[in-house]
Amino acid sequence: MSVETYQKAKQIIHDNEDLADFIGGRSNELIKWAEEKLGVKFTGLYLDYLQTFGVGNFGSQEIYGIINDNFENSSVPDAIWYTLTERKEINLPNNLLVIYDTGSDELFCLDFNQLDEKGEPKVVSFVPGLDLGSQSYELIANDFGDFLLDLVMQEV
């Protein structure tokens, strides 16, 4: 379940500091600014990730988040900059937030049009270059907690 899997993932990250390379929690003011730029509202699990870790890597797994307030001239793994860039360059739908790049023609995104009963967005795949009408939005994880736990388990 979402909160439990997220808490387990956080514990694994804290227990394996040698694998963890995160920028650190982002301020509520910065998070609110990012929400305004994207036109979405971060909720529970991903919001906690931003407040706790900000952005970074666990082993080879790079989990996108917020670096700083320069959303126009940033780089990966800044989820806000990357999402805004992809909206312009490949017509990424406004309901998606890129949180992970598989490196093999697929982006994993939080889908703010698919929320569970707690308001948590599903994690779906988006294939750049594929016509929007042909996108299947394959379900990758029921929420950010399940997604994060899967990533950290691959590294331990």
C-alpha positions in Angstrom: 0.0 0.0 0.0 1.2 3.5 -0.8 2.2 5.1 2.5 3.7 1.8 3.8 5.7 1.2 0.7 6.9 4.8 0.6 8.0 4.6 4.3 9.8 1.4 3.5 11.6 3.0 0.6 12.6 6.0 2.7 13.9 3.7 5.4 16.0 1.8 2.9 17.4 5.1 1.6 18.3 6.2 5.1 19.8 2.8 5.9 22.0 2.9 2.8 23.5 6.4 2.9 26.5 5.2 0.8 24.1 4.7 -2.1 22.1 7.9 -1.5 23.0 11.2 -3.2 20.2 13.7 -2.7 20.2 17.5 -2.7 18.0 17.6 0.5 14.5 18.8 1.2 13.1 21.7 -0.7 11.3 24.6 0.9 7.5 24.8 0.8 7.9 28.2 -1.0 10.0 26.6 -3.7 7.5 23.6 -4.0 4.6 26.0 -4.3 6.4 28.0 -7.1 7.0 24.7 -9.0 3.3 23.8 -8.7 2.3 27.2 -10.1 4.7 26.9 -13.0 3.3 23.4 -13.8 -0.3 24.0 -13.0 -0.5 20.9 -10.7 -0.8 20.4 -7.0 1.7 17.9 -5.4 0.2 15.6 -2.9 1.2 13.2 -0.1 4.0 10.9 -1.2 5.7 13.0 -3.9 5.3 16.1 -1.9 7.0 14.3 1.0 9.8 13.2 -1.3 10.4 16.8 -2.4 10.3 18.0 1.2 12.6 15.2 2.4 15.0 14.4 -0.5 14.4 17.2 -3.1 16.0 15.3 -6.0 18.8 12.9 -6.5 20.1 9.4 -7.0 19.9 6.1 -5.1 22.6 4.0 -6.6 22.2 4.3 -10.4 18.5 5.3 -10.0 18.0 9.0 -10.7 14.7 10.2 -9.2 13.6 13.6 -10.5 12.5 16.4 -8.3 13.3 20.1 -7.7 16.8 21.4 -7.8 16.2 25.2 -7.5 13.9 28.0 -8.7 15.5 28.3 -12.2 13.0 26.2 -14.1 14.0 27.8 -17.4 17.7 27.0 -17.4 18.2 23.8 -15.5 19.0 20.2 -16.4 18.1 16.6 -15.5 17.2 15.6 -12.8 15.0 18.7 -12.4 11.5 17.4 -12.9 10.0 20.9 -13.3 12.5 22.1 -15.9 12.3 18.7 -17.8 8.5 18.6 -17.8 8.2 22.2 -19.0 10.8 21.5 -21.7 9.0 18.3 -22.8 5.7 20.2 -23.0 7.3 22.6 -25.5 9.4 20.2 -27.5 7.2 17.0 -27.7 3.8 18.2 -26.6 3.9 16.4 -23.3 0.3 16.6 -21.9 -0.1 19.1 -19.0 -1.4 16.4 -16.7 2.0 14.6 -16.7 5.1 15.3 -14.6 8.3 13.5 -15.6 9.9 11.8 -12.6 12.2 9.2 -14.3 13.8 8.6 -17.6 14.3 4.9 -18.4 17.0 5.7 -21.0 15.2 3.6 -23.5 12.6 5.7 -25.2 10.2 5.9 -22.3 9.5 8.5 -19.6 7.8 7.6 -16.3 5.4 10.3 -15.2 3.0 11.1 -12.4 -0.4 11.3 -14.1 -2.5 14.0 -12.3 -5.6 12.9 -14.3 -5.4 9.4 -12.7 -5.7 9.9 -8.9 -6.5 7.2 -6.4 -8.9 7.7 -3.5 -6.2 9.5 -1.5 -5.4 11.9 -4.3 -2.2 10.1 -5.2 -1.3 10.2 -9.0 -0.6 6.9 -10.8 2.9 6.5 -12.4 2.5 5.9 -16.1 4.8 5.6 -19.1 4.9 8.1 -21.9 6.8 7.4 -25.1 8.2 10.5 -26.8 7.7 10.6 -30.5 4.5 8.5 -30.4 1.4 10.3 -31.5 -0.7 11.5 -28.5 -3.7 9.5 -29.7 -1.6 6.3 -29.8 -0.2 6.7 -26.2 -1.3 3.8 -24.0 -0.1 5.4 -20.7 0.9 1.9 -19.4 0.6 1.7 -15.6 4.0 1.5 -14.0 3.0 1.8 -10.4 -0.2 2.6 -8.4 1.5 5.6 -6.8 4.9 7.2 -6.1 5.5 5.0 -3.0 5.3 1.8 -5.0 7.4 3.3 -7.7 10.1 4.5 -5.3 10.2 1.2 -3.4 10.7 -0.7 -6.7 13.6 1.6 -7.7 15.4 1.3 -4.4 14.9 -2.5 -4.2 16.7 -2.8 -7.5 19.8 -1.2 -5.9 20.0 -3.2 -2.7 
